[in-house]
Amino acid sequence: MTSRTPPAPLLVLTSIASVQVGSAVARTLFDDLGAAGVTLLRLGLAAVILAVATRPRLRTWSGAAWRAAVLLGVVMAAMNLIFYLSLRTVPLGIAVTVEFLGPLLLALVQTRRVIDMLWAALAATGVVLLGLANGGTAPIGGLVLAFLAGLCWAGYIVLSSRLGRVVPGTSGLTVSVGVAALLVLPFGVSGASAVVDHPTLLIGGFAVAMMSSVISYGLEINALRRIPTRVFGILMSLEPAAAAIAGLLVLHQRLGGAEVVALVLVTVASAGVTLARRERAAAAEPVAPPVPASISG
C-alpha cells in the first residue's frame, strides 16, 4: 500500500494557517509575558526543538557559514521582536498587511518593470487606506513598527538565501534561531520569567514555537522542493488574509470595510509582482525561503 504525499500547495496553505494562528495565540500571552517575553520563549523553544531535530555539526563550519548564520540571527531577532511589539496596538490582520510591504518592496526592486510601478501604487493605496481607516485613528506607532518588521522580513529573505548557499540542510536555521534567542534575551527575560510562577504559560509558548516556527518551516521547506518559487510566492500572498481570519477567530478582532479593502489591495499587488517575475530565468530568481514569515508572523 503506497502512501500519498499531500499536494505541495496544501503544505504551504497549512503553513500559512499555522503561522497566523500561532501569532494570534502569541498575542493572548502578552498580558502575562509581555511581547518581548513571548518572543524570547518562541525563539528559545524553537531553537531547542530544531537543535534536537537537526543536530548541526558546527565543527565543520567555515567562517563564511558562521557569518551568514549570525547575520540572519540578528535580523531574525529584530524581525520577531518588532513585529510582536506592533501587535500590542495593531490588529493582527493589519500588522501582517503592513509587514508584507517589506517582501513586496524587495520583489519590486528585483523585477524593475514598468508594470511593477502599478503594483506598487496599488499597495501604496492600501497603506493609505489603513492610515485613513476609522477616521485616521490607526495607531501610527504600531504601523511603523509593523513596517520596520517588514523591512527586516525582506532582509531575512536575502540573508536566508545566502545562508542556504553556504550551509546545506536546516542546520543553519537552527544556529540563526539560537542567535536570535540570545539577542532577545535581555529584552524578554523579565517577562518570560513569569513562567516560573505560572508554568502553564509554557504550554502557550511551546504552541507558538511549534506553530509559528517549527511546523511551518518544515512544511514550507518540503513544499519548496516540489513547486516553483513563483508559485510559493503567490501562495504566500495570502498571509494578510490568513492573519485577518486568525485575528477574528482567536482574538475577535474585526476589521472595518476600508481595512479589508486595504488588505485585498496589498495581497493583489503582491500576487501581481510575483506573477510578473515568472518569465525570469530560474537561475536568476532568488530562492523564496520559508517565511516568518514562518519565522516572523
C-alpha positions, 0 to 999 in steps of 0.5 A: 500500500503506497502512501500519498504525499499531500499536494505541495500547495496544501503544505504551504496553505497549512503553513500559512494557517499555522503561522497566523494562528500561532501569532494570534495565540502569541498575542493572548500571552502578552498580558502575562509575558509581555511581547518581548517575553513571548518572543524570547520563549518562541525563539528559545523553544524553537531553537531547542526543538530544531537543535534536537531535530537537526543536530548541526555539526558546527565543527565543520563550519567555515567562517563564511557559514558562521557569518551568514548564520549570525547575520540572519540571527540578528535580523531574525531577532529584530524581525520577531521582536518588532513585529510582536511589539506592533501587535500590542496596538495593531490588529493582527490582520493589519500588522501582517498587511503592513509587514508584507510591504517589506517582501513586496518592496524587495520583489519590486526592486528585483523585477524593475518593470514598468508594470511593477510601478502599478503594483506598487501604487496599488499597495501604496493605496492600501497603506493609505487606506489603513492610515485613513481607516476609522477616521485616521485613528490607526495607531501610527506607532504600531504601523511603523513598527509593523513596517520596520518588521517588514523591512527586516522580513525582506532582509531575512529573505536575502540573508536566508538565501545566502545562508542556504548557499553556504550551509546545506540542510536546516542546520543553519536555521537552527544556529540563526534561531539560537542567535536570535534567542540570545539577542532577545534575551535581555529584552524578554527575560523579565517577562518570560520569567513569569513562567516560573510562577505560572508554568502553564504559560509554557504550554502557550509558548511551546504552541507558538514555537511549534506553530509559528516556527517549527511546523511551518518551516518544515512544511514550507521547506518540503513544499519548496522542493516540489513547486516553483518559487513563483508559485510559493510566492503567490501562495504566500500572498495570502498571509494578510488574509490568513492573519485577518481570519486568525485575528477574528477567530482567536482574538475577535478582532474585526476589521472595518470595510476600508481595512479589508479593502486595504488588505485585498489591495496589498495581497493583489499587488503582491500576487501581481509582482510575483506573477510578473517575475515568472518569465525570469530565468530560474537561475536568476530568481532568488530562492523564496525561503520559508517565511516568518514569515514562518519565522516572523508572523 
